[in-house]
Structures are given as C-alpha cells and as structure tokens.
Amino acid sequence: MGAGALPFSQAYRAGDFVFVSGQVAFGPDGKIVPGGIEAETRQTMANIQDRLAAAGCSLADVVKTTVWLANRDDFPAFNKVYGSYFPDNPPSRSTVESRLMIDAAIEIEAIAYRPLAN
C-alpha cells in the first residue's frame, strides 16, 4: 500500500513549524526499496527531504526526529547513514525498536522549524 492511500497529511505546517508524518522507504514505484537498512534509510531520508521541500524547508530546518527500527541490530548501520544527513548540528532524536505497520525496516518522522516570511 503506497502512502497516498492513507488518511493523513504527508507534511503539515502549523505556524513556523512543519510536521512531517512518519516516512518509510517507498520508492518511486510505491514499493519499499530493496537493499536492507542502509538503502531504506537513504530512501526514507529522501522522502523526508521531498516533504520538507514541498513545505519550503530543508534538513537544516529539522529540530527533532523520531525513528522506529524494526530490528535493533540495524541501529549501527542506520546511525551511520542517518548521521551523514546531519553532519553539523544534528536535531534532537528518539530511536526505538518497534514492530512497524508495514513490512519495512525503518520509519522516521520529523519536525522542522522555519519562520514564515512576513
């Protein structure tokens, strides 16, 4: 099931904040990308970047993420890839192991802060 079939906004602006709903590694074909946790993390981050861009933001505006990993053993490989997206001033983050609602290795949600232009 692709993200378009679900009853929620992919990103929602509330004043100066943008809330990006949990993203998984759906590729352009609507399927989870193959290749394991590193490939899924890269695709998930690309999806977050797309949602942020649509709201006029970038990863530099992200102040908080929440990450769900289906397998805690994936944490080191995930962390390596994730860290490459935030080389300076990484946002606050919570990471937990959890069974996900779809057959994916990872889900990430993000909160960005970017003041609206007056």
Secondary structure as UniProt FT lines:
FT   HELIX           3..5
FT   STRAND          11..14
FT   TURN            15..16
FT   STRAND          17..23
FT   TURN            28..29
FT   HELIX           36..54
FT   TURN            55..56
FT   HELIX           59..61
FT   STRAND          62..69
FT   HELIX           72..74
FT   HELIX           75..85
FT   STRAND          92..97
FT   STRAND          106..113
//
